[in-house]
């Protein structure tokens, strides 16, 4: 889910890394889409910690993520997915104006993750309109390999991947958050990116900000390709959500007719094109509704189709977000707990290798889905601890 809130760099490694660091730190993907850690099959459930780095990126004295790392490590929650960069164009000011300071802060963050034993899945270009706005292009520039948008992405990705290539904390690389949900919408004019000029966005939006399946696939290929020039082993993922129930029909004819299972599988793999090798989906309560010609589809059935599609393509699966909001529309916390438990059971029964619940320590979402050790959703941290313990025994 999307939630609110000309540079030269010396590509030096983290000083904290030792000479005897593993040859291939992080994760790899083996034959048949099996996720491997230290060469052995691996499954785990982590957590999104969306603002873990961005809070220090914007405030050099904000080290609150360290308490988060400590709490997660205590519960043996092994990794986080987080925004590694700016949400709004203005948030990239430090990187553009003082890259040495930007990377000093990111070095500290990665070093602290290493010390805490927390794996990192950085999402490098979180909000799809942000970089186009930053370089003065419309959002459809993601579909043009010669655009300034792609050039900026390539440069930033090269710098980050080269700098942390040998970090044992970095598990995988992600493009951004849910780019695919904006593709091929018949009513795209009603869902164009926000305009907040004071935050650096474009002053107006137009049809040039609408995106298609092919544009998003191009952005994914370009992102993964630049990573593969540097990092030849870590998984690369898109950050996409679960395809809409009509995604393939929308792609072909801008029709809201429901996709079949076969169309769903095709769309899922096509929107995660090679060299992307870690298929991304997100899973929420509404994803069960009116899919595959059925009124309600159990999470286990959805995960089965995702796993079968990914495995057939030789890729692995990452449920980059999942959760159930107990907000005013869904005021029964017991029901929402049951939904999350059903999701976790679906991951386990279908042998989904990686999943991450949404979201740790995001105060803006306290009334709906935020998780902390002291709020009413603290029990979710215990559910993750128990699930990871089961996965370690298998």
NURO-260358 format. One record per residue (C-alpha): residue in three letters; x, y negated, z negated. Coordinates in steps of 0.001 Angstrom, whole numbers. Example, Ala and Ser with C-alpha at 12.3 -4.5 7.8 and 13.67 -1.06 7.14 Angstrom:
BEGIN
{pt 'ala',{12300,4500,-7800}} {pt 'ser',{13670,1060,-7140}} 
// end
This chain:
BEGIN
{pt 'unk',{0,0,0}} {pt 'unk',{1101,-3596,590}} {pt 'unk',{1093,-5581,-2614}} {pt 'unk',{1773,-9295,-3198}} {pt 'unk',{4145,-10331,-5246}} {pt 'unk',{24682,-15396,11399}} {pt 'unk',{26046,-13558,8280}} {pt 'unk',{29404,-11944,7782}} {pt 'unk',{29838,-9357,5062}} {pt 'unk',{32858,-7365,3995}} {pt 'unk',{31531,-3810,3921}} {pt 'unk',{33257,-2674,776}} {pt 'unk',{32170,332,-1220}} {pt 'unk',{31019,72,-4791}} {pt 'unk',{33941,-269,-7126}} {pt 'unk',{32169,2101,-9492}} {pt 'unk',{32409,4990,-7060}} {pt 'unk',{35191,7418,-7755}} {pt 'unk',{37522,8989,-5213}} {pt 'unk',{36081,12406,-5990}} {pt 'unk',{32509,11408,-5100}} {pt 'unk',{30668,14152,-3212}} {pt 'unk',{31293,14324,511}} {pt 'unk',{27557,14053,1170}} {pt 'unk',{25812,12369,-1778}} {pt 'unk',{22060,12068,-1790}} {pt 'unk',{19717,14472,-50}} {pt 'unk',{19966,16324,3241}} {pt 'unk',{17427,18181,5346}} {pt 'unk',{18132,21753,6293}} {pt 'unk',{16619,24094,8892}} {pt 'unk',{12847,24167,8929}} {pt 'unk',{12562,20803,7184}} {pt 'unk',{13780,22022,3795}} {pt 'unk',{15025,19211,1532}} {pt 'unk',{18398,20024,21}} {pt 'unk',{20184,18487,-2946}} {pt 'unk',{23788,19567,-3425}} {pt 'unk',{23096,22121,-704}} {pt 'unk',{20180,23814,-2513}} {pt 'unk',{16418,23572,-1839}} {pt 'unk',{14959,20781,-3909}} {pt 'unk',{11515,19487,-4871}} {pt 'unk',{10710,16551,-7144}} {pt 'unk',{8129,13929,-8009}} {pt 'unk',{9393,10420,-8613}} {pt 'unk',{7803,7012,-8995}} {pt 'unk',{7563,3749,-7130}} {pt 'unk',{9321,922,-8944}} {pt 'unk',{8475,-1700,-6355}} {pt 'unk',{10057,-4772,-7933}} {pt 'unk',{12972,-3091,-9703}} {pt 'unk',{15587,-4865,-7573}} {pt 'unk',{13637,-7849,-6261}} {pt 'unk',{13189,-9309,-9747}} {pt 'unk',{16983,-9561,-10114}} {pt 'unk',{17348,-10628,-6488}} {pt 'unk',{15231,-13661,-7376}} {pt 'unk',{16580,-14152,-10919}} {pt 'unk',{20190,-13175,-11686}} {pt 'unk',{19422,-12893,-15395}} {pt 'unk',{16545,-10423,-14996}} {pt 'unk',{17872,-6965,-15841}} {pt 'unk',{14521,-5602,-16982}} {pt 'unk',{14846,-2708,-14545}} {pt 'unk',{17463,-1234,-16870}} {pt 'unk',{14812,-524,-19499}} {pt 'unk',{12771,1107,-16751}} {pt 'unk',{15664,3319,-15715}} {pt 'unk',{16132,4338,-19338}} {pt 'unk',{12454,5248,-19776}} {pt 'unk',{12320,7220,-16529}} {pt 'unk',{15547,9062,-17273}} {pt 'unk',{14216,9961,-20724}} {pt 'unk',{11317,11729,-19012}} {pt 'unk',{13555,13258,-16331}} {pt 'unk',{11708,11457,-13550}} {pt 'unk',{14486,11732,-11005}} {pt 'unk',{14067,8968,-8418}} {pt 'unk',{12395,5700,-7477}} {pt 'unk',{11202,4128,-4246}} {pt 'unk',{11654,351,-4264}} {pt 'unk',{11708,-2764,-2091}} {pt 'unk',{15313,-3525,-1146}} {pt 'unk',{15069,-7038,238}} {pt 'unk',{12535,-9831,376}} {pt 'unk',{8744,-9641,646}} {pt 'unk',{8326,-13181,1978}} {pt 'unk',{10744,-14930,4352}} {pt 'unk',{11776,-17360,1606}} {pt 'unk',{12844,-14396,-528}} {pt 'unk',{15709,-13722,1918}} {pt 'unk',{17361,-17076,1116}} {pt 'unk',{20013,-15578,-1155}} {pt 'unk',{21013,-12956,1405}} {pt 'unk',{21257,-15536,4195}} {pt 'unk',{22878,-18356,2211}} {pt 'unk',{25131,-16457,-184}} {pt 'unk',{25523,-12846,946}} {pt 'unk',{28391,-12193,-1458}} {pt 'unk',{26126,-13005,-4404}} {pt 'unk',{23262,-11001,-2932}} {pt 'unk',{25428,-7905,-2702}} {pt 'unk',{26957,-8536,-6123}} {pt 'unk',{23466,-8190,-7569}} {pt 'unk',{22633,-5158,-5439}} {pt 'unk',{25956,-3565,-6446}} {pt 'unk',{24974,-3938,-10101}} {pt 'unk',{21577,-2423,-9446}} {pt 'unk',{22976,616,-7607}} {pt 'unk',{25706,1047,-10216}} {pt 'unk',{23096,988,-13004}} {pt 'unk',{21055,3621,-11164}} {pt 'unk',{24151,5803,-10923}} {pt 'unk',{24828,5464,-14632}} {pt 'unk',{21201,6282,-15490}} {pt 'unk',{21082,9242,-13116}} {pt 'unk',{18204,7722,-11143}} {pt 'unk',{17968,8448,-7416}} {pt 'unk',{17109,5583,-5071}} {pt 'unk',{14986,5460,-1937}} {pt 'unk',{15372,1845,-793}} {pt 'unk',{12705,447,1543}} {pt 'unk',{14766,-2047,3493}} {pt 'unk',{12195,-4084,5474}} {pt 'unk',{9083,-3804,3289}} {pt 'unk',{6439,-6140,4754}} {pt 'unk',{6181,-5827,8530}} {pt 'unk',{5597,-9534,9372}} {pt 'unk',{8408,-10761,7127}} {pt 'unk',{11460,-10370,9353}} {pt 'unk',{9662,-11562,12500}} {pt 'unk',{8601,-14667,10554}} {pt 'unk',{12137,-15083,9262}} {pt 'unk',{13650,-15199,12765}} {pt 'unk',{10800,-17089,14435}} {pt 'unk',{9143,-14287,16388}} {pt 'unk',{5650,-12763,16379}} {pt 'unk',{5188,-9348,14823}} {pt 'unk',{5077,-7522,18161}} {pt 'unk',{8836,-8159,18372}} {pt 'unk',{9212,-4885,16446}} {pt 'unk',{8439,-3185,19748}} {pt 'unk',{11278,-4897,21635}} {pt 'unk',{14756,-3409,21053}} {pt 'unk',{16292,-6676,22333}} {pt 'unk',{14386,-8934,19952}} {pt 'unk',{15849,-11072,17193}} {pt 'unk',{13712,-9068,14755}} {pt 'unk',{15425,-5807,15678}} {pt 'unk',{18825,-7531,15696}} {pt 'unk',{18306,-8827,12141}} {pt 'unk',{17111,-5420,10992}} {pt 'unk',{20130,-3714,12547}} {pt 'unk',{22597,-6089,10907}} {pt 'unk',{21055,-5829,7446}} {pt 'unk',{20727,-2052,7654}} {pt 'unk',{24342,-1670,8791}} {pt 'unk',{25534,-3714,5848}} {pt 'unk',{23492,-1876,3237}} {pt 'unk',{24088,1639,4559}} {pt 'unk',{27820,1096,5017}} {pt 'unk',{28190,-416,1575}} {pt 'unk',{26443,2410,-278}} {pt 'unk',{27332,5308,1982}} {pt 'unk',{29161,7134,-819}} {pt 'unk',{26851,6235,-3672}} {pt 'unk',{25476,9289,-5415}} {pt 'unk',{22406,7220,-6374}} {pt 'unk',{21066,6728,-2832}} {pt 'unk',{18911,9670,-1762}} {pt 'unk',{17327,8506,1509}} {pt 'unk',{16645,5382,3608}} {pt 'unk',{13230,3895,4429}} {pt 'unk',{12181,1304,7018}} {pt 'unk',{9232,-400,5330}} {pt 'unk',{5771,-84,3887}} {pt 'unk',{2801,1238,5847}} {pt 'unk',{3576,-383,9189}} {pt 'unk',{1430,2275,10867}} {pt 'unk',{-1842,1138,9261}} {pt 'unk',{-1853,-2010,11409}} {pt 'unk',{-1484,-174,14728}} {pt 'unk',{-4161,-197,17454}} {pt 'unk',{-6946,-1824,15467}} {pt 'unk',{-9959,-2842,17596}} {pt 'unk',{-10586,-5608,15039}} {pt 'unk',{-6925,-6614,14771}} {pt 'unk',{-7808,-10317,14854}} {pt 'unk',{-9493,-9878,11475}} {pt 'unk',{-6408,-8284,9928}} {pt 'unk',{-3516,-10407,11106}} {pt 'unk',{-709,-11199,8652}} {pt 'unk',{-1190,-13719,5891}} {pt 'unk',{-236,-17348,6450}} {pt 'unk',{1600,-18992,3559}} {pt 'unk',{3846,-21596,5143}} {pt 'unk',{5331,-22510,1780}} {pt 'unk',{6632,-18920,1556}} {pt 'unk',{8174,-19075,5011}} {pt 'unk',{5501,-17468,7164}} {pt 'unk',{4498,-18645,10599}} {pt 'unk',{1950,-21474,10556}} {pt 'unk',{-489,-19624,12794}} {pt 'unk',{-1221,-16087,13948}} {pt 'unk',{-2206,-14797,17372}} {pt 'unk',{-2623,-11614,19395}} {pt 'unk',{1185,-11473,19553}} {pt 'unk',{1080,-10465,15889}} {pt 'unk',{-1019,-7390,16674}} {pt 'unk',{911,-4134,16913}} {pt 'unk',{461,-792,18629}} {pt 'unk',{1504,2759,17886}} {pt 'unk',{4302,2494,20457}} {pt 'unk',{5678,-710,18922}} {pt 'unk',{5822,872,15483}} {pt 'unk',{7447,4020,16871}} {pt 'unk',{10069,1833,18565}} {pt 'unk',{10856,82,15279}} {pt 'unk',{11248,3463,13567}} {pt 'unk',{13560,4819,16271}} {pt 'unk',{15729,1704,16208}} {pt 'unk',{15945,1786,12417}} {pt 'unk',{16854,5472,12247}} {pt 'unk',{19280,5203,15146}} {pt 'unk',{21349,2472,13526}} {pt 'unk',{21498,4470,10290}} {pt 'unk',{22685,7541,12176}} {pt 'unk',{25696,5593,13485}} {pt 'unk',{26869,5366,9861}} {pt 'unk',{25099,7962,7714}} {pt 'unk',{24696,11257,9540}} {pt 'unk',{23141,13289,6725}} {pt 'unk',{20741,11443,4418}} {pt 'unk',{17052,11643,5317}} {pt 'unk',{15541,8690,7143}} {pt 'unk',{11869,7930,6582}} {pt 'unk',{9412,5429,7989}} {pt 'unk',{7404,4427,4912}} {pt 'unk',{4130,5020,6768}} {pt 'unk',{840,5841,5145}} {pt 'unk',{-1316,8838,5949}} {pt 'unk',{-2669,8294,9485}} {pt 'unk',{-6119,6785,9556}} {pt 'unk',{-8877,9320,10101}} {pt 'unk',{-9197,7920,13645}} {pt 'unk',{-5529,7109,14306}} {pt 'unk',{-5104,9134,17498}} {pt 'unk',{-8421,7952,18944}} {pt 'unk',{-7435,4361,18146}} {pt 'unk',{-4125,4911,19885}} {pt 'unk',{-5750,6236,23059}} {pt 'unk',{-8946,4234,23345}} {pt 'unk',{-9377,1893,20361}} {pt 'unk',{-12193,4170,19251}} {pt 'unk',{-13176,4889,15651}} {pt 'unk',{-14135,8476,16538}} {pt 'unk',{-12638,10913,14036}} {pt 'unk',{-9489,12834,14909}} {pt 'unk',{-9385,16608,14905}} {pt 'unk',{-6761,18434,12876}} {pt 'unk',{-4674,18850,16025}} {pt 'unk',{-4916,15124,16817}} {pt 'unk',{-3989,14275,13247}} {pt 'unk',{-862,16421,13429}} {pt 'unk',{160,14922,16764}} {pt 'unk',{-254,11362,15545}} {pt 'unk',{1632,12056,12325}} {pt 'unk',{4699,13360,14139}} {pt 'unk',{4593,10826,16973}} {pt 'unk',{4556,7876,14566}} {pt 'unk',{7603,9377,12776}} {pt 'unk',{9813,9836,15863}} {pt 'unk',{13331,11266,15941}} {pt 'unk',{15811,10533,14512}} {pt 'unk',{13363,9948,11632}} {pt 'unk',{13487,13318,9864}} {pt 'unk',{11496,12692,6676}} {pt 'unk',{7822,12249,7561}} {pt 'unk',{6147,9663,5334}} {pt 'unk',{2536,9684,4149}} {pt 'unk',{737,7968,1283}} {pt 'unk',{-2191,9563,-540}} {pt 'unk',{-5015,7850,-2396}} {pt 'unk',{-8537,8797,-3435}} {pt 'unk',{-10150,7284,-340}} {pt 'unk',{-8023,9464,1942}} {pt 'unk',{-10318,12417,1234}} {pt 'unk',{-13277,10764,2904}} {pt 'unk',{-14630,11630,6382}} {pt 'unk',{-11585,13320,7823}} {pt 'unk',{-11317,16279,10223}} {pt 'unk',{-15077,16212,10810}} {pt 'unk',{-15841,16730,7112}} {pt 'unk',{-17325,14371,4546}} {pt 'unk',{-14728,15263,1896}} {pt 'unk',{-11389,16993,2386}} {pt 'unk',{-9480,18273,-677}} {pt 'unk',{-5991,16894,-1203}} {pt 'unk',{-4605,20412,-864}} {pt 'unk',{-6044,20700,2653}} {pt 'unk',{-4604,17326,3675}} {pt 'unk',{-1188,18275,2330}} {pt 'unk',{-1333,21619,4086}} {pt 'unk',{-1853,19908,7454}} {pt 'unk',{941,17422,6754}} {pt 'unk',{3350,20181,5761}} {pt 'unk',{2500,22345,8750}} {pt 'unk',{2970,19437,11146}} {pt 'unk',{6273,18383,9591}} {pt 'unk',{7658,21908,9390}} {pt 'unk',{6726,22667,13002}} {pt 'unk',{8663,19551,14034}} {pt 'unk',{11679,20546,11927}} {pt 'unk',{11121,17625,9572}} {pt 'unk',{10518,17296,5825}} {pt 'unk',{7585,15564,4112}} {pt 'unk',{7645,12660,1672}} {pt 'unk',{4471,11456,-42}} {pt 'unk',{5926,8009,-636}} {pt 'unk',{2922,6807,-2641}} {pt 'unk',{35,8485,-4413}} {pt 'unk',{-2289,7511,-7208}} {pt 'unk',{-5796,6665,-8391}} {pt 'unk',{-6775,3218,-9628}} {pt 'unk',{-8909,2928,-12754}} {pt 'unk',{-10218,-530,-11886}} {pt 'unk',{-13717,-2045,-12260}} {pt 'unk',{-14867,-39,-9211}} {pt 'unk',{-13576,3161,-10810}} {pt 'unk',{-13906,2561,-14554}} {pt 'unk',{-13663,6175,-15715}} {pt 'unk',{-10000,6881,-16623}} {pt 'unk',{-10730,10583,-17126}} {pt 'unk',{-11917,10861,-13522}} {pt 'unk',{-8846,9041,-12234}} {pt 'unk',{-6613,11305,-14296}} {pt 'unk',{-8320,14316,-12733}} {pt 'unk',{-7679,12876,-9266}} {pt 'unk',{-3958,12494,-9965}} {pt 'unk',{-3775,15981,-11434}} {pt 'unk',{-5433,17329,-8289}} {pt 'unk',{-2907,15490,-6129}} {pt 'unk',{33,16897,-8072}} {pt 'unk',{-1471,20389,-7835}} {pt 'unk',{-1783,19916,-4070}} {pt 'unk',{1908,18985,-3828}} {pt 'unk',{2914,22014,-5835}} {pt 'unk',{703,24543,-4028}} {pt 'unk',{1858,23321,-619}} {pt 'unk',{5508,23043,-1637}} {pt 'unk',{5724,19361,-744}} {pt 'unk',{9383,18523,-1342}} {pt 'unk',{9126,14860,-2401}} {pt 'unk',{6384,12595,-3743}} {pt 'unk',{6331,9336,-5726}} {pt 'unk',{3425,7933,-7717}} {pt 'unk',{2473,4230,-7466}} {pt 'unk',{3678,2187,-9474}} {pt 'unk',{5922,1559,-12505}} {pt 'unk',{6035,-1803,-14333}} {pt 'unk',{4172,-4070,-11908}} {pt 'unk',{2229,-6465,-14161}} {pt 'unk',{204,-7902,-11271}} {pt 'unk',{-1598,-4555,-11086}} {pt 'unk',{-2145,-4041,-14799}} {pt 'unk',{-5918,-3962,-14314}} {pt 'unk',{-5831,-1220,-11713}} {pt 'unk',{-2857,1092,-11324}} {pt 'unk',{257,-192,-13138}} {pt 'unk',{2073,2404,-15259}} {pt 'unk',{4247,1621,-18272}} {pt 'unk',{5320,3614,-21355}} {pt 'unk',{3014,1529,-23547}} {pt 'unk',{-155,908,-21523}} {pt 'unk',{-3220,3106,-21076}} {pt 'unk',{-1615,4919,-18118}} {pt 'unk',{1446,6074,-20026}} {pt 'unk',{64,9601,-19806}} {pt 'unk',{974,9616,-16107}} {pt 'unk',{4667,9543,-17017}} {pt 'unk',{4082,12664,-19072}} {pt 'unk',{2280,14322,-16155}} {pt 'unk',{5320,13629,-13986}} {pt 'unk',{7664,15002,-16630}} {pt 'unk',{5645,18204,-16855}} {pt 'unk',{5409,18570,-13070}} {pt 'unk',{9143,18138,-12600}} {pt 'unk',{9793,20680,-15300}} {pt 'unk',{7624,23180,-13426}} {pt 'unk',{9406,22408,-10168}} {pt 'unk',{12820,22920,-11789}} {pt 'unk',{11767,26390,-12950}} {pt 'unk',{10668,27521,-9484}} 
// end
